[in-house]
């Protein structure tokens, strides 16, 4: 799941880079700047979700390893 989240972050980052390059060259109109602003917000949210997904995956991995070593609660 985290890999998919990070793929989304990379995709949005690519779109941001493309628009920023256009802005440096021709300049973006008001609509283009609004799209860029929304993409930056989406990137922040997507990266937060990716970090959370990484954290959940790490916790699950630790719990699984603990359980497999016999350190977890029985019957779960």
C-alpha positions as CSV (number, residue, x, y, z in Angstrom):
1,X,0.0,0.0,0.0
2,X,2.8,2.4,0.9
3,X,4.4,1.9,-2.5
4,X,1.2,3.0,-4.3
5,X,1.0,6.0,-2.1
6,X,4.6,7.0,-2.9
7,X,3.9,6.4,-6.6
8,X,1.1,9.0,-6.3
9,X,3.5,11.5,-4.7
10,X,6.0,11.0,-7.5
11,X,3.3,11.5,-10.1
12,X,2.1,14.7,-8.5
13,X,5.7,15.9,-8.1
14,X,6.2,15.3,-11.9
15,X,3.1,17.4,-12.7
16,X,4.4,20.2,-10.3
17,X,7.8,20.1,-12.0
18,X,6.2,20.4,-15.4
19,X,4.1,23.4,-14.4
20,X,6.9,25.1,-12.6
21,X,9.1,24.8,-15.7
22,X,6.2,26.4,-17.7
23,X,5.9,29.1,-15.2
24,X,9.7,29.9,-15.4
25,X,9.5,30.0,-19.2
26,X,6.3,31.3,-20.6
27,X,4.7,32.0,-17.2
28,X,1.4,30.5,-16.1
29,X,-1.9,32.3,-16.3
30,X,-4.2,32.6,-13.3
31,X,-5.8,29.2,-14.0
32,X,-2.4,27.6,-14.3
33,X,-1.2,29.0,-11.0
34,X,-4.4,27.8,-9.4
35,X,-3.8,24.3,-10.7
36,X,-0.2,24.5,-9.4
37,X,-1.4,25.6,-6.0
38,X,-3.9,22.7,-5.8
39,X,-1.2,20.2,-6.9
40,X,1.1,21.4,-4.1
41,X,-1.7,20.9,-1.6
42,X,-2.4,17.4,-3.1
43,X,1.3,16.6,-2.9
44,X,1.4,17.5,0.8
45,X,-1.6,15.4,1.6
46,X,-0.4,12.5,-0.5
47,X,3.0,12.5,1.2
48,X,1.3,12.5,4.6
49,X,-0.7,9.5,3.6
50,X,2.4,7.7,2.3
51,X,4.3,8.4,5.5
52,X,1.4,7.0,7.5
53,X,1.2,3.9,5.2
54,X,4.9,3.3,5.8
55,X,4.4,3.6,9.5
56,X,1.5,1.1,9.5
57,X,3.5,-1.3,7.4
58,X,6.4,-1.1,9.8
59,X,4.2,-1.7,12.8
60,X,2.6,-4.7,11.1
61,X,6.0,-6.1,10.3
62,X,7.2,-5.6,13.9
63,X,4.1,-7.3,15.3
64,X,4.4,-10.2,12.8
65,X,8.0,-10.7,13.7
66,X,7.2,-10.6,17.5
67,X,4.4,-13.0,17.0
68,X,6.5,-15.4,14.9
69,X,9.2,-15.4,17.6
70,X,6.6,-16.4,20.2
71,X,6.5,-13.0,21.9
72,X,2.9,-12.1,21.0
73,X,-0.3,-12.8,22.7
74,X,-1.7,-16.3,22.2
75,X,-4.8,-16.8,20.3
76,X,-4.5,-13.7,18.1
